[in-house]
């Protein structure tokens, strides 16, 4: 195919039957099966469909990469794929990848995210981190609610004034008369704490 003699014939590659491509010690076939061309490179995960318009460009690209391309003529052995594709055409939704390409991508993702963990472990760690954040927020909300409840109870007790023994001191006799004395802040705090701890009002 690369020779001057063949190029002078100006033959459109789509009119041929097959090509064998070689680079160093690697050989593969580009062959027409039915009415469609396929790249049968064994380094791919499967046959690659090549359109008629792309065939010449594909062969030219191989030439630039250093491949020797041989034109195959004559009667080729019959194969089941050729028989089926003479009846129907196929469409390829996704180009086959090089063997090991997926594994290389997974390894790249693994090394980028965390050299010491596999991709599955990284995803698991991320899930655990999200769950931990959610639990922390939940606990924080519960603590705020508990603090608000305690604050409401304290305000209610303070608003009761001298009628509540937890807020006022017991009666004492001074200069022959009875008078209620206000509790100091520390005594009020201790009585309220005792009230919350025991669930009952402290005795006077």
C-alpha positions as CSV (number, residue, x, y, z in Angstrom):
1,X,0.0,0.0,0.0
2,X,2.9,2.4,0.7
3,X,4.7,1.6,-2.5
4,X,4.9,4.1,-5.4
5,X,3.5,1.5,-7.8
6,X,0.3,1.0,-5.8
7,X,-0.1,4.8,-5.2
8,X,0.2,5.4,-8.9
9,X,-2.8,3.2,-9.5
10,X,-4.9,5.6,-7.4
11,X,-7.2,2.8,-6.2
12,X,-9.7,3.8,-3.5
13,X,-9.1,1.6,-0.5
14,X,-12.8,0.8,-0.1
15,X,-12.6,-1.3,-3.3
16,X,-10.1,-3.7,-1.7
17,X,-10.9,-6.7,0.4
18,X,-8.4,-6.5,3.3
19,X,-5.1,-5.0,4.6
20,X,-2.5,-6.5,6.9
21,X,-0.7,-3.9,9.0
22,X,2.7,-4.4,10.7
23,X,4.7,-2.3,13.1
24,X,7.9,-4.0,14.5
25,X,6.5,-7.4,15.6
26,X,2.8,-6.5,15.9
27,X,0.5,-7.5,13.1
28,X,-3.2,-7.0,12.7
29,X,-5.9,-7.0,9.9
30,X,-8.2,-4.4,8.5
31,X,-10.9,-6.4,6.6
32,X,-14.2,-5.9,4.8
33,X,-16.9,-8.1,6.3
34,X,-20.1,-7.9,4.3
35,X,-20.2,-4.3,3.1
36,X,-18.4,-2.8,6.2
37,X,-14.8,-2.4,7.2
38,X,-13.5,-3.5,10.6
39,X,-10.2,-3.0,12.5
40,X,-9.4,-6.4,13.9
41,X,-6.5,-5.3,16.0
42,X,-6.0,-7.8,18.8
43,X,-5.0,-5.0,21.2
44,X,-8.6,-3.8,21.2
45,X,-11.4,-5.3,23.4
46,X,-13.3,-6.0,20.2
47,X,-13.6,-5.3,16.5
48,X,-13.7,-1.6,15.6
49,X,-16.1,-0.5,12.9
50,X,-14.5,1.8,10.3
51,X,-16.7,3.9,7.9
52,X,-15.9,4.0,4.2
53,X,-15.1,7.7,4.5
54,X,-12.7,7.2,7.4
55,X,-10.9,4.1,5.9
56,X,-8.4,6.1,3.8
57,X,-7.7,8.5,6.7
58,X,-7.2,5.5,9.1
59,X,-4.7,3.9,6.8
60,X,-2.8,7.2,6.3
61,X,-2.7,7.6,10.1
62,X,-1.1,4.1,10.4
63,X,1.4,5.1,7.8
64,X,2.4,8.2,9.8
65,X,2.8,6.0,12.9
66,X,5.4,3.8,11.0
67,X,3.2,0.9,10.0
68,X,3.8,-1.1,6.8
69,X,0.5,-1.9,5.1
70,X,0.0,-4.8,2.7
71,X,-3.0,-5.1,0.3
72,X,-4.6,-8.5,0.3
73,X,-6.1,-9.8,-2.9
74,X,-7.6,-13.1,-4.1
75,X,-10.2,-15.3,-2.5
76,X,-10.4,-15.0,1.3
77,X,-11.5,-17.9,3.5
78,X,-15.3,-17.8,4.2
79,X,-16.3,-16.8,7.8
80,X,-19.6,-16.6,9.6
81,X,-19.3,-12.9,10.3
82,X,-18.9,-12.2,6.6
83,X,-22.0,-14.2,5.7
84,X,-24.1,-12.5,8.4
85,X,-23.0,-9.0,7.5
86,X,-23.8,-9.5,3.8
87,X,-27.4,-9.7,4.9
88,X,-27.5,-6.9,7.5
89,X,-25.4,-3.9,8.5
90,X,-24.3,-3.2,12.1
91,X,-23.9,0.0,14.1
92,X,-21.3,0.6,16.8
93,X,-22.5,2.8,19.7
94,X,-19.1,2.8,21.5
95,X,-15.6,2.4,20.2
96,X,-13.7,-0.6,21.7
97,X,-10.9,0.4,24.0
98,X,-7.4,-0.8,24.2
99,X,-7.0,-3.8,26.4
100,X,-6.0,-2.7,29.9
101,X,-7.2,0.9,29.3
102,X,-10.0,0.7,31.9
103,X,-7.7,-0.8,34.5
104,X,-5.1,2.0,33.8
105,X,-7.8,4.6,34.3
106,X,-8.9,3.0,37.6
107,X,-5.3,2.9,38.8
108,X,-4.9,6.6,37.9
109,X,-8.0,7.6,39.8
110,X,-6.9,5.5,42.8
111,X,-3.4,7.1,42.9
112,X,-4.8,10.6,42.5
113,X,-7.3,10.2,45.3
114,X,-5.2,8.3,47.8
115,X,-2.1,6.3,47.0
116,X,-2.7,4.1,50.1
117,X,-6.3,3.1,49.3
118,X,-8.2,1.4,46.5
119,X,-10.9,3.3,44.6
120,X,-13.6,1.3,46.5
121,X,-12.0,2.2,49.9
122,X,-11.8,5.8,48.9
123,X,-15.6,5.9,48.1
124,X,-16.3,4.1,51.3
125,X,-14.3,6.6,53.3
126,X,-16.1,9.5,51.7
127,X,-19.5,7.9,52.6
128,X,-18.4,7.4,56.2
129,X,-17.3,11.0,56.4
130,X,-20.6,12.3,55.1
131,X,-22.5,10.1,57.6
132,X,-20.3,11.4,60.4
133,X,-21.0,15.0,59.4
134,X,-24.8,14.3,59.4
135,X,-24.6,12.6,62.9
136,X,-22.6,15.5,64.3
137,X,-25.1,18.0,63.0
138,X,-27.9,15.9,64.4
139,X,-26.3,15.8,67.9
140,X,-25.6,19.6,67.7
141,X,-29.3,20.2,67.0
142,X,-30.3,18.0,70.0
143,X,-27.9,19.8,72.3
144,X,-29.3,23.2,71.2
145,X,-32.8,21.9,71.9
146,X,-31.8,20.7,75.4
147,X,-30.2,24.0,76.2
148,X,-33.2,25.9,75.0
149,X,-35.5,23.7,77.1
150,X,-33.4,24.3,80.2
151,X,-33.4,28.1,79.5
152,X,-37.2,28.1,79.2
153,X,-37.6,26.3,82.5
154,X,-35.2,28.7,84.2
155,X,-37.1,31.8,82.8
156,X,-40.4,30.3,84.0
157,X,-39.0,29.8,87.5
158,X,-37.6,33.4,87.6
159,X,-40.9,34.8,86.5
160,X,-42.7,33.1,89.4
161,X,-41.0,35.6,91.7
162,X,-41.4,35.3,95.5
163,X,-44.2,32.7,95.4
164,X,-41.8,30.0,94.4
165,X,-39.5,28.6,97.2
166,X,-36.8,27.9,94.6
167,X,-36.6,31.6,93.9
168,X,-37.1,33.2,97.4
169,X,-35.6,32.4,100.7
170,X,-37.6,31.1,103.7
171,X,-39.1,33.6,106.1
172,X,-36.9,34.8,108.9
173,X,-37.6,37.0,112.0
174,X,-35.7,40.3,112.1
175,X,-36.5,43.1,114.7
176,X,-39.7,41.4,115.7
177,X,-41.2,41.3,112.1
178,X,-41.3,38.7,109.2
179,X,-39.6,39.6,105.9
180,X,-38.7,37.6,102.8
181,X,-35.1,38.0,101.6
182,X,-34.0,37.6,98.0
183,X,-31.5,34.8,97.3
184,X,-28.1,35.6,96.0
185,X,-27.2,34.6,92.4
186,X,-25.1,31.7,93.6
187,X,-27.8,30.4,95.9
188,X,-30.4,30.7,93.1
189,X,-28.1,28.8,90.8
190,X,-27.6,26.0,93.3
191,X,-31.3,25.6,94.1
192,X,-32.2,25.5,90.4
193,X,-29.5,22.9,89.7
194,X,-30.9,20.8,92.6
195,X,-34.4,21.2,91.2
196,X,-33.3,20.0,87.7
197,X,-31.2,17.1,89.1
198,X,-33.9,15.7,91.5
199,X,-37.0,16.5,89.4
200,X,-38.7,17.9,92.6
201,X,-38.6,21.3,94.2
202,X,-36.1,21.7,97.1
203,X,-37.4,22.1,100.6
204,X,-37.0,25.5,102.2
